[in-house]
């Protein structure tokens, strides 16, 4: 029997030299810094809106017992969308909703899950010999998840969307609250 045609019984691990891994971690850190900064700026705007508008506080009270400054981000987003649904079009509302999962996955370094939240899948470097396509990552493979993040634009795209949502909130809600 030809052993080259047999499928391996153990998972093949592609080596990652420590020097290369450290370089990848530095590259990812820059992406995380940008994404986390944008996510924090977004969350700050949402909490300011909640503090300024009693309707948002009331909407939060209906969904949770927490005060606006302790509410979960998802609840805060939904409360703002409930109150200001007429100020935001469907695309803007969807952008705001899309910001929550990447922010959480980035914060917790769940990179395979982050890739799924951003792109619908998390392709790794390992190629499936049957399909010749990248195998999907397991969520517990932190190193491969980090490499996946470094190789693609997912975090960059998230940071861009979060910055766009910050501008939307400032232009369409905070300016409205000023009047």
ABEGO torsion letter per residue (X at the ends): XBAAABBBABBBBBBBBAAAAAAAAAAAAAAAAAAAAAAAAAAAAAAAAAAABAAAAAAAAAABABBAAABBAAAAAAAAAAAAAAABBAAAAAAAAAAAAAAAAAAAGBAAAAAAAAAGBBBBABBBAAAGBBBBBBAABAAAAAAAAAABAAAAAAAAAAAAAAAAAAAAAAAAAAX
